[in-house]
Amino acid sequence: MAKKLTEKQLQAIELISTYRKPKLTYREVADKVGVSEQTLRRWRQDNEFYVELKEEIVRRTVLDLPDVYHSMVDEAINKRNAAMTKLLLQSHSMLTDKTKIETFEVPRPEIDVDELKAMTERFKSGTDTSDEPRENVQLTLQIPPKL
């Protein structure tokens, strides 16, 4: 079972997670909570404290998302900021870096190897009935591997 944070730890989390100006220093947070700065720094190394602090920061910043989006739109449109436009479009899933590649199998005609060998032998021996002159033709039999 996870340990429960103390009242002083919760007070420290509330003060640290406040990101609006004026932001308090560790010394000021420690003084307000009634602990030493060293204790506050030790708490910051504690996993439970860290997780709760992170969750509180997320809770607080979610409330400001509408203001953030309005600022992004202002920056993208009024200041013609291409990077902000890209970020804004990506945040609405309207622009992605994904590339979709479709693959398909090309049907291969069946090759009768024995028939090809027989045709090659007829050609070499001169018993082939094709109209091509024999001296200008070079025949190489290569059978591609099946995919």
N, C-alpha and C positions, 0 to 999 in steps of 0.2 A: 504494500500500500504506500502511495506517495505521501511524503510528509507534508503537513499543513504549514503554510507560510504564516509567520507571526504578523501581528497587527502592524508592527514597525516596518516589516518587509513590504507589506501591502501599501503602506504610506509612501515608502521609498519608490515603489513601482509607479504609483500615481504621480509623484513629483518628477521622476525621470522621464516618464512617457509623455509629459506635457511638452510639446515641441514649440509652442508659441513663445514669442519674446516676452519678457526677458527669460531666457533659459537659465536654470540654476546650475552651478558647478557641483561636483561631487561633495566638496566641502560644505556648500550651502545646504544640499539635500541632507547630508549627514547631520548637520546642526539642527535642522528643522525636525528630523525624525528622532534625534537624541541618541545617536550612535557615533562612533568614530569613523573617520573616512576610511580607515583600514577595514573596519567591519563591513562598510558599504561595498568596498572593492571585493571583499571575500564573498559577499552575497552575489555579486555579479558573476562569480565563477561557479556558483551553485546552479545545477541544471534546472531544478524546479523554479528557482527565482528567474532564471533566464527565459524559460518557456512562458511563464506568466507575464513577464515584462514584454516579450515579443507579442503575445496575444493582446495585451492592453494597447500597445502601439498600433496594432492592426485595427482594433475596435475604434480607436480615436481617429485614425486616418480615413477609415471608411466613411465617417460622417462628413468629411471634407471633399469626397470624390466629386460631387457636382461642381464645386468651386474649381477643382483641378481641371475638369473637362472644359469648363468655360474659359479658363486660362489657356488651355491647349488650343482651343478654337481661335481665340483672340491672337495667339502667337502665330498660328498657321495662316490665318486669313489676313489679318491687318499688318503683320510684319513679314508676310510671305516666307515663312520659315519652312523649307522643304523637309527638314528632319522632323519637325513637329507635326507636319502634315502626315508624314509616313507613320509616325508613332500613333497619331490619332486614328488613322485608318486601321492600323494593326490592332489597336485596342478594341475596335468594333468588329474585328474579324472580316474586314473588307479588303485587306491586303495581306497576303501571306507570302512566305518565301518557299512554299511547297511547289514542287514540280511533279506533275502526274505523268507517269510513263506507262503507256499501255503496251503490252506485249501480246503477240498472237503467234500461233504456229502455222507455218506455211505448209500446206500439204505437199508431200514429196511423192512423185510417181514411183511405183515399185520398179526396181531395176532387176531384170533377169540377167544375172552375171554370166550364166552359161551361154545365153544367146549372144551377149556382147562378145564373149571370147570366141564363139563360133564365127561371128561376123568379122572379127579381127583376123582370124585365120584365113577366111575366104578372101579378105582384102589383100593380105600379104601374099597369098598364093596366086592371086590374079583371077580367081574364079568368081569374084564379086562382079555384079552386073551394073554397077553404077556408072554414070557417064563421066565422072571426074578422071582426069589423067593421073595415073599412078605415080609418076615421078615427082609431082609437085605436092604430094600429100604426105604428111607425117602424122601418124596415129599414136596417140598416147592414151592409155586407158587408166583413168583415175576414178575410183569409186569413193564418193564422199561418205564420211561416217554418218550414221543416223543420229539425229539430234535427240 
